[in-house]
């Protein structure tokens, strides 16, 4: 598959598991961010094909501003959340929402587009 994927996840162990799944799917982790500010910096650099966004990034922060930028730029992304669609802002619920823990087959379907 060889897609370059940006991972936005504040929990280090979860990020490692996602990165391992991506490697198993033949993808490359193009960058990893734990905060919205880090993610926005990587988005501006633009060196990725798709992004995976944890909805809640801790300390009351979300990835919704990152999602708005990705949508405006026409870049593919999916949300990762344990809360299902209810955890995603209503105007972003048309984006793929992958349940945590992330299922490799669901992740693969998203990445294949």
Secondary structure, DSSP 8 states (H G I E B T S, - for coil): ---EEEEE-S-HHHHHHHHHHHHHTT-EEEEEESSHHHHHHHHHHT--SEEEEESB-STT-BSHHHHHHHHHHT-EEEEEESSGGGGS-GGGTTSEEEESS--HHHHHHHHH-
